[in-house]
Amino acid sequence: MTEPDPVEIKQALAELRDVNKDKRRTAVMKLGMLGGDEAVRSLIFTLQNPTEDLIVRGRAALMLGKIGDVRAVDGLIDVLTSAGYQTRLHAAEALGKLGDPRAIKPLLRIAANDHDTVGEAARAALTKLGYRDDEEDTREAVVDTIALHQTSS
């Protein structure tokens, strides 16, 4: 994968700091399309900023799922219970795309407690992560995967 144009990244980062929320909404989409290390770090920061516009945060979650960098997992887990429907929805979807088993327990809580589209997204993400509530063998495999992942970290 090629590194994004530093000029385009710099421009998008400047827009992300703008007072105009529409410019910030566009900037997170640009950063997601550009990708790269700086874009990922900025999107994670934006996602976790509780004072940021809810649509900006939701789009940050969406773009982090698109980029597919596992550094976003902890931030996405953190916002599963935050304010903002789009933020929670896109965080659940992104966690399914990232495929990291650390997301299973938080997604299970969302799936059990949210009976709306966010809960459906959490259930779909769990399926992508290989979790099946009705199969004991799958639960054991997930536990083994989590244990393996924790020892290799």
C-alpha positions in Angstrom: 0.0 0.0 0.0 1.4 3.4 -1.0 1.6 6.2 1.5 -0.9 9.0 0.9 0.1 12.4 -0.5 1.4 14.4 2.5 0.0 17.6 1.1 -3.5 16.0 0.9 -3.1 14.7 4.5 -2.0 18.1 5.7 -5.0 19.8 4.1 -7.5 17.2 5.5 -6.0 17.6 9.0 -6.3 21.4 8.7 -10.0 20.9 7.8 -10.4 18.5 10.7 -9.4 21.4 13.1 -11.8 23.9 11.4 -14.6 25.4 13.5 -17.1 24.5 10.8 -18.6 21.1 11.6 -19.4 20.5 7.9 -15.7 20.9 7.0 -14.8 18.5 9.8 -17.4 16.0 8.6 -15.9 16.1 5.1 -12.3 16.0 6.5 -12.9 12.6 8.3 -14.2 11.1 5.0 -11.1 12.4 3.2 -8.8 11.0 5.8 -10.5 7.7 5.6 -10.1 7.6 1.8 -6.4 8.7 2.0 -5.5 6.2 4.8 -2.0 6.0 6.3 -0.6 6.3 9.8 -1.4 9.9 10.4 -5.0 9.5 9.2 -5.5 6.6 11.5 -4.2 8.4 14.5 -6.2 11.5 13.8 -9.4 9.5 13.2 -9.0 7.6 16.5 -8.5 10.9 18.3 -11.6 12.4 16.7 -13.6 9.3 17.5 -12.7 9.5 21.1 -13.3 13.3 21.5 -16.5 13.5 23.5 -17.0 17.2 22.6 -16.8 16.6 18.8 -19.9 16.7 16.6 -21.7 13.3 16.7 -21.8 13.0 13.0 -18.0 13.7 12.8 -17.4 10.9 15.4 -19.8 8.5 13.5 -18.0 9.1 10.3 -14.6 8.6 12.0 -15.8 5.2 13.2 -17.0 4.4 9.6 -13.7 5.4 8.1 -11.7 3.5 10.7 -13.6 0.3 9.7 -12.8 1.1 6.0 -9.1 1.5 6.7 -9.0 -1.7 8.7 -6.2 -0.8 11.1 -6.5 -2.8 14.4 -5.1 0.1 16.4 -8.6 1.5 16.2 -10.1 -1.5 18.1 -9.8 0.0 21.7 -11.2 3.3 20.6 -14.1 1.7 18.8 -14.9 -0.5 21.8 -14.9 2.7 24.0 -17.5 4.4 21.9 -19.9 1.5 21.7 -21.8 3.0 24.6 -21.3 6.7 23.8 -23.8 9.3 22.7 -24.7 9.3 19.1 -26.5 6.6 17.2 -24.2 6.8 14.2 -21.1 6.6 16.3 -22.3 3.4 18.0 -23.6 1.9 14.8 -20.5 2.5 12.8 -18.3 1.4 15.7 -20.0 -2.0 15.8 -19.8 -2.4 12.1 -16.1 -1.5 12.1 -15.3 -3.9 14.9 -16.8 -6.7 12.7 -14.6 -5.7 9.8 -11.4 -5.5 11.9 -11.8 -9.1 13.1 -10.2 -8.6 16.5 -11.5 -11.0 19.2 -11.1 -8.2 21.9 -14.4 -6.9 20.5 -16.5 -10.0 21.3 -17.4 -9.3 24.9 -18.3 -5.6 24.3 -20.3 -6.5 21.2 -22.1 -9.2 23.2 -23.2 -6.6 25.8 -24.5 -4.3 23.0 -26.3 -7.2 21.2 -28.0 -8.2 24.4 -29.1 -4.7 25.5 -29.8 -2.8 22.2 -32.8 -4.0 20.3 -32.4 -1.5 17.5 -30.2 -1.2 14.5 -27.1 -0.9 16.7 -27.9 -4.3 18.3 -28.4 -5.8 14.9 -25.0 -4.4 13.8 -23.4 -5.9 16.9 -24.9 -9.3 16.2 -23.7 -9.1 12.6 -20.2 -8.1 13.8 -20.2 -11.1 16.2 -21.0 -13.4 13.3 -18.1 -11.9 11.3 -15.9 -12.5 14.3 -16.9 -16.2 14.2 -19.1 -16.0 17.3 -22.2 -18.2 17.4 -24.3 -18.2 20.6 -25.8 -21.6 19.9 -22.6 -23.5 19.3 -20.5 -24.4 22.4 -17.5 -25.4 20.2 -17.5 -21.9 18.6 -17.5 -20.3 22.1 -14.6 -22.4 23.1 -12.7 -21.6 19.9 -13.3 -17.9 20.5 -12.0 -18.2 24.1 -8.9 -20.0 22.7 -8.4 -17.3 20.1 -8.7 -14.6 22.8 -6.2 -16.4 25.0 -3.8 -16.8 22.1 -4.1 -13.2 21.1 -3.5 -12.0 24.7 -0.3 -14.1 25.0 1.1 -12.9 21.7 0.5 -9.2 22.5 
